[in-house]
Amino acid sequence: MVVSAGRLVGDKRSLRCAQRHPNPPPTTSFPGQAVPAEEPHPARFATDTNHVIAKRIVAEAERTGRGIALENLRGIRGRVRLRKPQRATLHSWAFDQLGRFIAYKAKRAGVLVVQVDPAYTSQACSACGHVDRNNRMDQATFQCRSCGFAGHADWNAARNIALRGVAGWAAVNQPNADRRRVA
Ligand SMILES: [Zn+2]
C-alpha cells in the first residue's frame, strides 16, 4: 500500500487552523484581502496525520482480511516526497511514530503485522527479482532492465514489501521451512 503523506497534510491544514482559532484575531486588512494563515505546529501536525494514515491502513487491512508488511522506516523516509517547509521540520521520529501507530492499531484490531528487510526494495524488480540501480529511471519511474516490467517506483517498491511480508509470514508459520529471505 502506498501512502501519500504530503497530500493528507495539505488536506488537514485549513481544518486545523479553524480549530485553533475559533475567534480570529482582528486584522487591519481590508475585507476580501488575503490574510497569511499561521503555520500549524509541525509535530502536532505529523502526529494527527500519522493517526489518520495508520487508521486507514489498518481499517483497509481489516476490511480485506489482509496483514500489513512494514519495511524499515528509514527506507520509507527516503522515498516519501515532501514539500520544502515540511522536509525541513519533519524528522525520522515522525516515521518511527507512524510505524508504532500502525503496529498498535493493528494489534488492537487483530490485524497481523510483519516487519520486512528494507534492502533494495526500490531497486529490485517485483516481477522477476532483478536488482539494478538503473531499474529506477527517476524518482517516480521504475523499469526493469532485465524483464521490462514497468510502473510507478513506489508501487513497485510496495509490491516488493508485500512479497517479503508474505514470505516472512510463511516462514514464521512453518518452523521447519527454509527461512532465507526472498529478494
Ligand atoms: Zn524484472
Residues whose N, C-alpha, C, O or C-beta is under 5 A from the ligand:
A	BS01	ZN	C125 A127 C128 G129 H130 C144 S146 C147 G148 F149
